[in-house]
Amino acid sequence: MREPATLVAAAQAGDREALSRLLDEHRSMVLATCSRMLGDPILAEEAFQEACIVVLVSLHLLRRRDRFGPWFTGIALNVCRRLLRDRRREQLYAEPPGGGGDAELDAMAALEVALVRDAVAQLPAGQRSAVLLFYVAGMTQAEVAAQLGIPVSAVKTRLHRARASLRERLSPQMEVGAMTAQRSNDRVRMTVARIHRLRRDAHEFHVVILAEVGGRRTLPIWIGPGEATSIALQLERVEGIRPTTATFAANLLLAAGGKLREVRIERLSDRVYYAVAVVKAADGVKEVDARPSDAINVALITGSPIEVSESILSYSEERASETAPLAFDDVGGAAEISAEAVARARAVSSYLLPPELRRDDEAARRSVE
């Protein structure tokens, strides 16, 4: 077995098999780091694939060949941080990012960040180091222990005490009031009309457009890049390299003998939409809380109806008439998003295949094209 530094040298010289070995051998570690940081296996896979592409195009810049693992992990963490920033910007909002009313929300978010930062700064030095390494740097408890030179049991104790202290300091200042939801017994049947990827300045945003069946009204919902990619794959009827979370959820529901009867977007709180998935199970009909993007994805897969409350559509129309449109550049729809997702997955998976399978895969792809 060749040493990592030897593999790096071979990969830098153009050996694709060596590069494939490097990516494959570090996959579990890097993917686990992404999963811990993002809390979403699909988004973690996307981060891993993007990090692999960065490695492919910048491997020649690596000077410390024995540091390939930490270098690869650092690239993946940077990708994760960007995805988290995008996710914070692209919640399931009723209004566009940067639109009217955002100044107050941005101020509140900044205040919450400042409160957390101050609370962490007031922790004892040992607890503060453990919190920063575990929650911010994304290390495991074992890695934190090695970094600080203490037993894992001591790390657990420090984190436990730090969490208790932070709860005590932050809970009185950051209490959230009861949700006020807009409800209506009147619901309107909708369909997924299209999805757009928009650019403003240096940032990209995604919006899915629901359209009234047999009517003219539409409902835009601003979502994140991961959710947008999954919806785009469904709209274009493109099968990804791996099953999406929505596909898994739909198959799991089918295997359990259940059926998705309908999806309802029926609550609006603080400019954020909330959905309910109505599921017919063996012991009756149940309502399951869901994010609109997740519910829409499963509805597209199963062919289930999507309904929106009349009050939400009325609110959307009022806001559209009251708010001046923001300037965005439309840089792609479902076709572009899905094609890029498949190309990105194939670019990475081809390097992870053994040479003989890679040749078969490339020949099969050329024959299709």
Secondary structure as GFF3:
##gff-version 3
##sequence-region A 1 369
A	DSSP	alpha_helix	4	12	.	.	.	ID=ss1
A	DSSP	alpha_helix	16	38	.	.	.	ID=ss2
A	DSSP	alpha_helix	41	58	.	.	.	ID=ss3
A	DSSP	three_ten_helix	59	61	.	.	.	ID=ss4
A	DSSP	three_ten_helix	65	67	.	.	.	ID=ss5
A	DSSP	alpha_helix	68	89	.	.	.	ID=ss6
A	DSSP	alpha_helix	102	121	.	.	.	ID=ss7
A	DSSP	alpha_helix	125	131	.	.	.	ID=ss8
A	DSSP	pi_helix	132	136	.	.	.	ID=ss9
A	DSSP	alpha_helix	141	148	.	.	.	ID=ss10
A	DSSP	alpha_helix	152	170	.	.	.	ID=ss11
A	DSSP	beta_strand	187	200	.	.	.	ID=ss12
A	DSSP	beta_strand	203	212	.	.	.	ID=ss13
A	DSSP	beta_strand	218	223	.	.	.	ID=ss14
A	DSSP	alpha_helix	225	235	.	.	.	ID=ss15
A	DSSP	alpha_helix	245	255	.	.	.	ID=ss16
A	DSSP	beta_strand	259	269	.	.	.	ID=ss17
A	DSSP	beta_strand	272	281	.	.	.	ID=ss18
A	DSSP	beta_strand	284	290	.	.	.	ID=ss19
A	DSSP	alpha_helix	292	302	.	.	.	ID=ss20
A	DSSP	beta_strand	306	309	.	.	.	ID=ss21
A	DSSP	alpha_helix	310	322	.	.	.	ID=ss22
A	DSSP	beta_strand	329	333	.	.	.	ID=ss23
A	DSSP	alpha_helix	334	352	.	.	.	ID=ss24
A	DSSP	alpha_helix	355	368	.	.	.	ID=ss25
###
